[in-house]
Amino acid sequence: MPDGQAVARKAGPVGTITIPAKDATNKIKIKKFGIADNASVQFLNQTGGNVSLWIPDGGLLFVPPDGVPSRDIRVDVPAAGRTLSVLASPKDRRYLYSAYCEAIGDFAEGNSAPEIHCP
């Protein structure tokens, strides 16, 4: 990530990644997501417990939520959800991420590993 302040996209829709409640097999499954022209992404937490989200290299895609430049993004996603702003010029690639869900005491699953695609 370059030094200096990260600049967010000025306009665009808000995308949504839903972290659903557990299914009948006690698993939480997340679907793939494409950034497209979204200016931000809202992570919706429907698990009934806290979710700890880790996006390695997420600083190449999102504005760091605390304003401190970093390659990795680690944030909690409370029941109210969490929104991350997309960088004005994000790096095109696949972004794998992990979502540890207190409701099941394990990580969410999804399409092998949850992914965010840019573009």
Phi, psi and omega in degrees: 000134180293153177292158180103183183278134178287140181251128180275159173300141184281327184211161178140167181288170175259121176275162181228128170248117181264128172259099191283172173293162180296151178267189183296339179263014180065029178249151172245122186241128182248140180270162175296157181218139176249130182295318182050232182256020180296138177276337178204166178231127177260125175266115180263127182255108178249018187281337185089006178208176180289150175236131175257119185254133176231122178241095176301136183064014179298339177290352175270354183240317184246154170290126179303130186297335180264002178081357181266120181304132180200147175287321182264148174239126176232119180216154171269146177242098179286178180304328181286348180092178180210137179245134176243135179276137178279139177298153178300322180227075181289154177283127179288121178179180172270139178240108175281150177213161179241142177230104177275126187248114179301329183300332179241355182064034183201176179274147173293156177245163174175117174046046188080290171227142178303142183225149169238127182255140174227123001283000000 
